[in-house]
Amino acid sequence: MLLSGVSMKRMLLSALVVCCALLLGGCWNGRVLFAMEEPYWMAAGGDALLRWPLVRASVARGYLPRFLVIGAQQDPEGSFSRSIRAGRYRAVVVGPLLSLEPLGFAPAQTRFLLLDDPTTPQQNNAVRLVFDRIASFKTAGYAAGLSVGAETGGNVSNALSSHIGILVSAHPPGTSEELAAFSSGVEQALDGGQPLVRTLSEPSDRNSMKAAIDQMRSDGVEIFLLFTGNPDSWALENLRNAGGCAIVSNWAASNAFPQQVFLSIEADLSGGVARFLSNREAGPGTVSGPVRLVAGKARSIPALVASQVVLK
């Protein structure tokens, strides 16, 4: 969803007012840099979904934000290094794909938050942002089970679990613990039933994706957990034609293909940044970001989980 010129002006005016209030009130902590390389910035929502929440999270905690969004052909490492050397930032949020070498150029009081970095930071002033999505996957599985059970008037049985399927790639974008949590939620809702699982060896092949969905639909699957990464978008397109709906993860708050989305498991980036800027760390070397379930428009949300779901 693109912001109108009027909406953008209102956002900038609000940000200016908050910044002035912080300065006048003495709550000034310094500057924060958000350094992101494409295609991550756009894949995560870009200006339409990310910039304003990050601005609010920053100024509410006394930081003046600056955004550095670097194109793939714009010398990412050089641009990042020059910004770090010249900026005098108190905090820097480092997006995926960027080299971490410039961290050594910053003053010791500069703090770094690393996004989607699986390694433990070697620098004392750097921490990772992590999202524990396991509980959300279990709730999503439980919601899927309740939803198919509601179609039979609320009479649940393990046989109904065949209406729920997991489509996963050989190299999934998440953990086996998340998949197990989803299955556990289905099991809890449907008297021990387990969802069908199909693994795609070639998830980047559109024909293979379509064939898998068509087969699962013919087997009776109505709700899919998509666990293939970027090819999830192809799966949603196929579901638009084949029928059925999906549970997805980090799908820009369900703004894409909302009629095919039942639930989206969303990592709250701005919430994680807020915790980082507030110094609320979850453990050594990490900051734990919040995770939320966002409703799409494919099916009604069962009453037993409605309080845990954000409605669009």
Residue pairs with C-beta under 8 A, 6 or more apart in sequence:
1 48
1 49
1 255
2 48
3 11
3 47
3 48
11 52
11 55
15 55
15 56
15 59
18 56
18 59
18 60
19 59
19 64
22 28
22 59
22 62
27 62
28 62
29 61
29 62
29 63
29 90
29 277
30 62
30 63
30 64
30 88
30 89
30 90
30 91
31 63
31 64
31 65
31 66
31 87
31 88
31 89
31 90
31 91
32 58
32 63
32 64
32 65
32 66
32 89
32 90
32 91
32 92
32 93
32 277
33 65
33 66
33 67
33 68
33 83
33 84
33 87
33 89
33 91
33 92
33 93
34 54
34 65
34 66
34 67
34 68
34 93
34 95
35 68
35 70
35 80
35 83
35 92
35 93
35 94
35 95
35 98
36 67
36 68
36 69
36 70
36 95
36 98
37 69
37 70
37 71
37 72
37 76
37 95
37 96
37 97
37 98
38 69
38 70
38 71
38 72
39 72
40 95
40 96
40 97
40 116
41 50
41 69
41 95
43 230
44 50
44 250
44 252
44 269
45 252
45 253
49 252
49 253
49 255
50 269
50 270
51 67
53 269
53 270
54 65
54 67
54 93
54 269
54 270
54 273
55 65
56 270
57 270
57 271
57 273
57 274
57 277
58 64
58 65
58 273
58 277
59 65
60 274
61 274
61 277
61 278
63 90
63 91
63 277
66 87
66 89
68 79
68 80
68 83
70 76
70 79
70 80
70 98
76 97
76 98
76 99
77 98
77 99
77 101
77 102
80 94
80 98
80 99
80 102
81 101
81 102
81 105
84 92
84 102
84 103
84 105
84 106
84 110
85 102
85 105
88 107
89 106
89 110
90 109
90 110
90 111
91 110
91 111
91 112
91 113
91 276
91 277
92 106
92 110
92 111
92 112
92 113
93 112
93 113
93 115
93 273
93 276
94 100
94 103
94 112
94 113
94 114
94 115
94 117
95 115
95 116
96 115
96 116
96 117
100 114
100 117
100 121
100 123
100 126
103 112
103 123
103 125
103 126
104 123
106 112
106 125
108 125
109 125
110 125
111 125
111 126
111 127
111 276
112 121
112 123
112 125
112 126
112 127
113 126
113 127
113 128
113 129
113 272
113 273
113 276
113 287
114 121
114 126
114 127
114 128
114 129
115 129
115 269
116 129
117 128
120 128
120 285
121 127
121 128
121 285
127 276
127 281
127 285
127 286
127 287
128 285
128 286
128 287
129 269
129 272
129 273
129 276
129 286
129 287
129 289
130 282
130 286
130 287
130 288
130 289
131 267
131 268
131 272
131 288
131 289
131 290
131 291
132 288
132 291
133 174
133 178
133 249
133 265
133 267
133 291
134 175
134 177
134 178
134 181
135 181
135 291
136 265
136 291
136 292
136 293
137 178
137 179
137 181
137 182
137 185
137 265
138 181
138 182
138 184
138 185
138 188
139 185
139 293
139 305
139 308
140 182
140 185
140 225
140 247
140 263
140 265
140 293
141 164
141 181
141 182
141 183
141 184
141 185
141 186
141 187
141 188
141 189
141 195
141 225
142 185
142 186
142 188
142 189
142 304
142 305
143 185
143 189
143 262
143 263
143 293
143 301
143 302
143 305
143 309
144 164
144 185
144 186
144 189
144 195
144 223
144 225
144 247
144 262
145 156
145 160
145 161
145 164
145 185
145 186
145 187
145 188
145 189
145 190
145 193
146 189
146 302
146 304
146 305
147 223
147 262
147 299
147 300
147 302
148 160
148 163
148 164
148 190
148 222
148 223
149 155
149 156
149 160
149 189
149 190
150 300
150 302
152 160
156 189
156 190
156 191
157 190
157 191
157 193
158 190
158 191
158 192
158 193
158 194
159 193
160 190
160 193
161 186
161 187
161 190
161 193
161 194
161 195
161 196
162 193
162 196
162 219
162 220
162 221
163 220
163 221
163 222
163 223
164 186
164 195
164 196
164 221
164 222
164 223
164 224
164 225
165 195
165 196
165 197
165 198
165 216
165 219
165 221
165 223
165 224
165 225
166 179
166 182
166 183
166 195
166 196
166 197
166 198
166 224
166 225
166 227
167 198
167 200
167 212
167 213
167 216
167 224
167 225
167 226
167 227
167 228
167 235
168 179
168 197
168 198
168 199
168 200
168 225
168 227
168 228
169 199
169 200
169 203
169 227
169 228
169 229
169 231
170 199
170 200
170 201
170 203
171 229
172 179
172 227
172 228
172 229
173 227
173 228
173 229
173 249
174 227
174 249
179 225
179 227
182 195
182 225
182 247
183 194
183 195
186 193
186 194
186 195
187 193
187 194
195 225
196 216
196 219
196 221
198 212
198 215
198 216
200 208
200 209
200 212
200 228
200 231
201 208
202 208
203 209
203 228
203 229
203 231
204 231
206 234
209 228
209 231
209 234
209 235
209 238
210 234
210 238
213 224
213 235
213 238
213 239
213 242
213 244
214 238
214 242
216 224
217 242
217 243
217 244
221 244
222 243
222 244
222 245
223 244
223 245
223 246
223 247
223 262
223 299
224 235
224 239
224 244
224 245
224 246
224 247
225 246
225 247
226 232
226 235
226 236
226 246
226 247
226 248
226 249
227 249
228 235
232 246
232 248
232 251
233 256
233 257
235 246
236 246
236 248
236 256
236 257
236 260
236 261
237 257
239 245
239 246
239 257
239 260
240 257
240 259
240 260
244 260
245 260
245 261
245 262
245 296
245 298
245 299
246 260
246 261
246 262
246 298
247 261
247 262
247 263
247 264
247 265
248 254
248 261
248 263
248 264
248 265
249 264
249 265
249 266
250 264
250 265
250 266
250 267
251 261
251 264
251 266
253 264
253 266
253 294
253 312
254 261
254 263
254 264
254 294
254 295
254 296
254 297
254 312
257 296
258 296
258 297
258 298
258 312
259 296
259 297
259 298
260 296
260 298
261 296
261 297
261 298
262 295
262 296
262 298
262 299
263 293
263 294
263 295
263 296
263 301
263 309
264 293
264 294
264 295
264 296
265 291
265 292
265 293
266 291
266 292
266 293
266 294
267 289
267 291
268 289
268 290
268 291
268 292
269 289
271 289
271 290
272 287
272 288
272 289
272 290
273 289
275 281
275 287
275 288
275 289
275 290
276 287
280 287
281 287
282 288
292 310
293 305
293 308
293 309
293 310
294 309
294 310
294 312
295 301
295 309
295 310
295 311
295 312
296 312
297 312
301 309
301 311
